[in-house]
Amino acid sequence: MTEKHHIPPPASGNGRLTHQALIYGDDETFLAATVPFCLDGLARGDAVLTVTTPANRDLLRRALGPAAEQVDLVDAAEWYRAPGRTLGAYHRYVDRRTGRGGHPRVRILGEPVWAGRDALETAEWTRYEAAVNIAFAGCPAWVVCPYDTRVLPDGIVADARRTHPETAVAASARPSERYADPATDDGWRRPLAPVAAEEEDAVMRFGADLTAVRTEVAETAARMGLSADGTQRLVFAVNEVATNAVQHGGGTGQLRVRRAGRRVVCDVTSTGGEGTDWFLGYLPPDPRQQRGHGMWVARQLCDLIEVHTDQDRTTVRLHIGLA
């Protein structure tokens, strides 16, 4: 139903992604890994971005001293709001710094936000961490993701070893024996869970003319309490996904809209799509292509997106929060 992407082969030298998990349980261990990482990057002419908690940002600023002025320090709570938009922001940073900025490589200290996430959000942010290995495979980026064992559940820490090819230890690293390749490991595919709708679903079939789809989504989402901005984003995202369903599926599809807890959820289902990747839309499209941008755009607009192929049909589930 959707456009396909080829996973780019890793480039050689600094053009190849390095993605590491830093699992730490005290400030000293955190600093022992992150300070050399930042200072060595600055010495080599790399751009250095840290996206972490306010407490860790203050630790780094003090430990780096005057060198902190050369590091981009960002609050993780502002950066990690939606997986698609977060990945898009990282791509823009890498492109800007290694393109016009002239840096040979980007070093990123990126600490995901896990507090306050429900089970679905946690699962999708975990898959985001896995998708980084594909989305940045050919990028000149070195990414270290801190995981604080003092505050994180054991399951999230265990997943860090599955989503990162390497584990950072002080100023060195070792391969993660539990790493699960997102491109080949079927464990990353996850069936869609039943949605406990709070009111009657809106269901309709559609074909090539998507006017009725856009109208149905706009009216239903507004009635369910979605803000004007959220409704507009959802309409645009559904239009992109439904267009893919028509163009790459069987020419028709089904739309289902409902309110579930603090989200409005839309399913766009069509026939075909065998072998559709669960990470569809995480790989940025080539800007020179006229087509193939739909799922990337949808991930920028939505809070969460799930993709699932079941035998002869594919469903893209879009979530936007009511708040």
ABEGO torsion letter per residue (X at the ends): XBBBBBBBBBBBEAABBBBBBBBBABAAAAAAAAAAAAAAAAAAGBBBBBBBBAAAAAAAAAAAEAAAAABBBBBAAAABABAAAAAAAAAAAAAAAABAAGBABBBBBBBBBABGBBAAAAAAAAAAAAAAAAAAAABBBBBBBBBBAAABBAAAAAAAAAABABBBBEABBBBBAABBBAAABAAABBBBBBBBBABBBBBBBBBABAAAAAAAAAAAAAAAGBBAAAAAAAAAAAAAAAAAAAAABAGBBBBBBBBBEABBBBBBBBBEGBGBBAABGABBBBAABABGAAAAAAAAABABBBBBBBEABBBBBBBBBAX
